[in-house]
């Protein structure tokens, strides 16, 4: 169809606004990339072109033992936490999607109530402490196995699936676990991939629970490392940099840590993006 002049003007305005939004979102990150690659960062100013291009900040960063400890802990939390989260929520959502589940509405309302009321920070902290999870990786994984909103989205997606496929599999002798693992999960790849993306972003970016529960240096995660570096400015890497004449500026070191912390999760999104829109739209239609 041929667009009228008002429609063309509307499309142009929308594109300009979207372009402006993308610029405001991308520029801060690109500026940090430029800072991390500049050996003369203090005099860089507002620019996207590195001043005295150098990888020295990254080389200095990779020399520190803390960054590798933090990276390992963050990767463990993201991978294991996301898989457990998606697995538990998928199993619970599948059960709640079945009309034959006794007291299904009661269980659904009971779960939804937790979206509006919770124990709060102090009871949660005392619970984690009481069951012996303090200063362990599991303190960052087990308390957030269930996200109520995501659980409801998965349940709605499962409710849209054809019941005839499950009935034919049950006639052939398959039990509920076999049907769930062999039939439901493969055809639910869009919503599963969407939840994997949500869970990975959540675990990778989370820092407050790590600040509360991960107290030793062995449990350090990247987000806490970044916070200490930028907010507290007390990391040994910065101290060494200020004492060494060959080390890059502290601004470059901070920017290198920020880029190193942000880049991995950005690289995950393109592989899951094709499932994202389909999964989230289908899962949000039926209540």
N, C-alpha and C positions, 0 to 999 in steps of 0.2 A: 504494500500500500504506500502511496505517495503521501509524505507528511506535509501538513500545512505549515505556514510560516510560524504561527505560535508554537506548534509542536517542535519545530526545528530550534526555535529560540529556547524552549524548555530543555531540550536535549543538550544544547550548548551550555546552558547555565548549570545543569546537573553535572556535566563532565568537568566544568571548571571547578565546581565545589568539591567534587571527588578528587580532582587533581590537587587542589589546595590541601585537602585533608591528608592525602598520601604524602605530600611534601612535608607537612608539619610532623607527621609520624616518622618518616624516614630520615629527615635531616639530623635529628639528635644522634641517632645511631651511626649514621655515616660520618658525622663530625667526630665521634669517639673513635671510629676506625682510623680516621685521619690523624687524630692525636696519638694513637698507639703506634703509628708508623712514622712519626716525626721525631727526629733527634733534637729538634729545637722547638719543642712544644710550647714553652712559656711565651714565645713571641709569634706563635702561629696566628692568633686572632680568630676571626670568624672565616673559616676557609675549609674547603673540601679537598684541597691539594696539600699533601704532606710537605713540611719544610725540612729539608735534609733527610730524605727518605732513609729509613733504617728499621731493621727487625730487632734491634738491640733490646727493646722493651720486652718482646716475647722471649728472647733468649734468656734474659734475666729472670723472667717469670718462671720459665721451665726449670730453672736451677733450684728453685725452692721446693723443699720436700712437702710443705703444707699444701701446695696447690694440687699435687698428685693424690694426697690423702683425701682432700676435699672432693676432687673429681671422682675418685673411686666410690666414696660414700654417696655422692649425688647420683652416680650411675646406678649403684645398687638400689638406692631408694626409688629411683624413677622406674627402673625395669621391674623389680620385684613388686613394688607397691602398686604399679599400674596393672600388672597381670593379676595380682590378687584382688585388687579393687574391681576390675572388670569381671573377673570370674565369679566373685561373690555376688555382685549386683545382678549379673546375668542370671545366675541360678535363682536368686530371690525373685527377680522380675518374671521369670518363666513360671514359677509357682503361682505368683499373684495374677498372672494372665489367664489361668485356667478357671473356668466357671465352676468346675466341680470341686474346687478347693473349699473345704468346710470353713465357714466364717471368713470368707475372703474379704468382704467389705469391712469387717471389724479390723482385720490385720492391715488393710490398706489405710483406713482412717488412723490407726495407731501409728503407722509409719509417717503419714502426712503431718500429724501433730508435731513431730520432731522438727519440722521446718519452721515452726513458729515458736516453740518452746524448747529450751535446752538447759542442761545443768549449769552451764556457765564455765568460766575459766578456772576458778578455784576448785570446784568439785572434779573437773576433768583432770587437773594437775594432781589432786590427791588420789584419784583413781589410778592414774598411770604410776604414781609413786607406790601405791598400795599393792599393786600386782607385780611389782618388781621390774618394770620396764625402763626405769630411769637410766639415762646414759647408755642407751642401746639403740641400735638401728631400728628395732621393732617398735620403739616408742614413736617413730615417725611414720610407721606404716599401719599398724593395727588400729589405732584410734580413728583413722579416716578411711576404713574399708568401705563404708557406705556413705554415699551422697544421695540424700532423699530425692532431690529434684532429678538427678540423672537416673535413679532407679525407676521413677515414674515414667520417664521418657522411654527407657528400654521396655518397660511393661506395656506401654501403649503400642510400641512397635510390634512386640510379640502378639498382641491382641489382633493385629491386622493380618497375621499370617493365616493361611488356609488350614482349617482343621481337618480337611479331607486327607491331606498328606500324612498327618500324624495318625489318623485312624487307619489308613492303609498299612502303615508301618506297624501299628499295634496288632493288626490282624496277622501280619507276617511273624509275630512273636517278639517284636522289639519292646523293651521296657521303657520307662520314662527317661532314664539316664541315657540309654542308647538313642532315643528319639531326640533328646536335647542336644547331645554331643554330635550325633551323626547327621541330623536333618536340620534342626532349628538354627544352630550356630552357623553352619555354612551359608544358609540363605539369609542370615541376618548380618552379613559382613558390613553393610553400610553403617548400621547403628553401633556395631562392635568397634569398627575403626574410629568412629566419631568419639566414642567413650574412651578409647585408648589415647586419642589425641588430647581430650580433656584431662584425663588422669595424668598423662605425661607432663603436660604444662603445669598442672597443679603441683605435682611432686617436685618438679625441677625448680619451680619458682618459690616454693614454700620456704619460709625462713623463721617464722615466729615460733612454731612448735620446736624447731631445732634449737632456737635460742633458749627455750624453756627446758627441754629434756636432754639435749646433747651437750653435756657439760665438759667432757674431756676433749683433748686435742685429737684423739683417735676417731672421734665421732663427728669431726668438723665436716660441714658441707659447703659447697661453693658459695651459696648465698650468704652464709654467715662469714665466710672468708672475705667476700666482697664488702660486706657491711663493716667488718673490722678495719679493712683497708681504707675505705672512703670516709666512714664516720669517725672511727676512733683513731685512725692513722697511727697504729701502734704495731704494725706487722714488722717482723724482722727484715723482710725484703726491702721495705722503705728505709729502714735504718741503715742497712748495708748500702743502699743506693746513695743516701746522703753522705756516707763516709767514703764512697768510692768515686774517684774522678772520672772513671771510664763508664760508669753506669748511666743509663738514660735518665731524663728528668722524672720526677715523681708523677707529674701529670700524665706522662706517657705510660708509666707503669700502671696507674689506676685505670686508664683507658684500655690497656691491654687486658687487664683482669676482667673488666666489664664486657669487652668483646668476647673473650674466651668463655665467659659465663653465659652469654646470650646466644652465641652462634649455634651450639648443638641443637637446641630446641627449635631454632629457626629452620634447620636442615631437615627436621622430621616432618614438618608441615606439608611440603610438596608431595610427599609420598602418600599422605592420607587425605589430601584436599578433595580428591575426586569423590570420596565417600562422604565428606563432611556435610554438604548441603542436603543430599538425599536422605541421609540418616537422621539428621536433626529435624527435617521437615516432616518426614513420615512419623517419627516418634512423638511429635507434638500435636498431631491432629486429633487423635481419639482420646477422650478423657476417661 
